[in-house]
């Protein structure tokens, strides 16, 4: 079995944040959230990282993170392009962005040849998650079913003080295999947290210990084959119903494979608190948390000089 690699989705502009949040420092020496993700991944065992980016940010991205990480890991770059479509399809008029997280994963299909973990660039996941997902990917291969994995977080550990967040609410079997992920796009902090589906006219509470997906998935290469095969069906629907904004999501492909009895997804758990910069107002909280973890010895002050 090939060693697992880490794929980082970094092509998205942070519209709610107001800028390219992936390149905004949170550490005392200019470190980005991605620095801490890669540091945690490296000490868990990952040796290769694949950055999914847009061509226009490549120079800035390499200067901000890629060049220094390449001194300690094998670094690869792939582009997520809206024009990366199956034969016979073309970008519709008015479409300005690529096709979502499953499309981001497909962007790496030519450089990933074995198991891989995939994460968001702008989320701090904590060291526990990387160790668990690396160990699982290293010890589970496809058999009668595709063997996938995700790391779930407690909802109360993933909300922000500064607005609503989107989270995938997970349902699972008694032995912790995923049965369903339901996207809730507007969840706000509270005791307990709550979500709305009608712009705040009504709210529904969720227990704080509800397991949610933070887009930290682990797949065998079979996922890329399946996502590629299913892409035309998604496009047929999206081009008819929402050509400018339709998105091909990772959880959608996962749910299809579970429903068809082709895959199972083990739900691992992390007690770590998530940190992220969904909004610009989130940055001071993230910066303070990183400083506290550094002071406690979880990270060296200068990550890549040890």
Secondary structure as the mmCIF struct_conf table of DSSP 4:
data_model
#
loop_
_struct_conf.conf_type_id
_struct_conf.id
_struct_conf.beg_label_comp_id
_struct_conf.beg_label_asym_id
_struct_conf.beg_label_seq_id
_struct_conf.end_label_comp_id
_struct_conf.end_label_asym_id
_struct_conf.end_label_seq_id
HELX_LH_PP_P HELX_LH_PP_P1 UNK A 2 UNK A 4
STRN STRN1 UNK A 5 UNK A 9
STRN STRN2 UNK A 14 UNK A 14
TURN_TY1_P TURN_TY1_P1 UNK A 15 UNK A 18
STRN STRN3 UNK A 19 UNK A 19
HELX_RH_3T_P HELX_RH_3T_P1 UNK A 21 UNK A 23
BEND BEND1 UNK A 24 UNK A 24
BEND BEND2 UNK A 27 UNK A 27
TURN_TY1_P TURN_TY1_P2 UNK A 28 UNK A 29
BEND BEND3 UNK A 30 UNK A 30
HELX_RH_AL_P HELX_RH_AL_P1 UNK A 33 UNK A 44
TURN_TY1_P TURN_TY1_P3 UNK A 45 UNK A 45
STRN STRN4 UNK A 48 UNK A 53
HELX_RH_3T_P HELX_RH_3T_P2 UNK A 55 UNK A 57
HELX_RH_AL_P HELX_RH_AL_P2 UNK A 58 UNK A 61
HELX_RH_PI_P HELX_RH_PI_P1 UNK A 62 UNK A 66
HELX_RH_AL_P HELX_RH_AL_P3 UNK A 67 UNK A 69
TURN_TY1_P TURN_TY1_P4 UNK A 70 UNK A 72
BEND BEND4 UNK A 73 UNK A 73
STRN STRN5 UNK A 74 UNK A 79
TURN_TY1_P TURN_TY1_P5 UNK A 82 UNK A 83
TURN_TY1_P TURN_TY1_P6 UNK A 87 UNK A 88
HELX_LH_PP_P HELX_LH_PP_P2 UNK A 91 UNK A 92
TURN_TY1_P TURN_TY1_P7 UNK A 93 UNK A 94
BEND BEND5 UNK A 97 UNK A 97
HELX_RH_AL_P HELX_RH_AL_P4 UNK A 101 UNK A 107
TURN_TY1_P TURN_TY1_P8 UNK A 108 UNK A 111
BEND BEND6 UNK A 114 UNK A 114
STRN STRN6 UNK A 116 UNK A 120
TURN_TY1_P TURN_TY1_P9 UNK A 121 UNK A 122
STRN STRN7 UNK A 123 UNK A 124
HELX_RH_AL_P HELX_RH_AL_P5 UNK A 127 UNK A 139
BEND BEND7 UNK A 143 UNK A 145
STRN STRN8 UNK A 146 UNK A 154
HELX_RH_3T_P HELX_RH_3T_P3 UNK A 155 UNK A 157
BEND BEND8 UNK A 158 UNK A 158
TURN_TY1_P TURN_TY1_P10 UNK A 161 UNK A 162
BEND BEND9 UNK A 163 UNK A 163
STRN STRN9 UNK A 165 UNK A 172
TURN_TY1_P TURN_TY1_P11 UNK A 174 UNK A 175
BEND BEND10 UNK A 176 UNK A 176
STRN STRN10 UNK A 177 UNK A 177
STRN STRN11 UNK A 178 UNK A 188
BEND BEND11 UNK A 191 UNK A 192
STRN STRN12 UNK A 194 UNK A 195
BEND BEND12 UNK A 197 UNK A 198
TURN_TY1_P TURN_TY1_P12 UNK A 199 UNK A 200
BEND BEND13 UNK A 201 UNK A 202
STRN STRN13 UNK A 204 UNK A 205
TURN_TY1_P TURN_TY1_P13 UNK A 208 UNK A 209
STRN STRN14 UNK A 211 UNK A 219
TURN_TY1_P TURN_TY1_P14 UNK A 221 UNK A 221
HELX_RH_AL_P HELX_RH_AL_P6 UNK A 222 UNK A 241
TURN_TY1_P TURN_TY1_P15 UNK A 243 UNK A 245
HELX_RH_AL_P HELX_RH_AL_P7 UNK A 250 UNK A 259
TURN_TY1_P TURN_TY1_P16 UNK A 260 UNK A 261
BEND BEND14 UNK A 262 UNK A 262
STRN STRN15 UNK A 263 UNK A 270
BEND BEND15 UNK A 272 UNK A 272
HELX_LH_PP_P HELX_LH_PP_P3 UNK A 273 UNK A 274
STRN STRN16 UNK A 275 UNK A 276
BEND BEND16 UNK A 278 UNK A 279
HELX_RH_3T_P HELX_RH_3T_P4 UNK A 280 UNK A 282
HELX_RH_AL_P HELX_RH_AL_P8 UNK A 283 UNK A 295
TURN_TY1_P TURN_TY1_P17 UNK A 296 UNK A 297
BEND BEND17 UNK A 298 UNK A 299
BEND BEND18 UNK A 301 UNK A 302
HELX_RH_3T_P HELX_RH_3T_P5 UNK A 303 UNK A 305
#
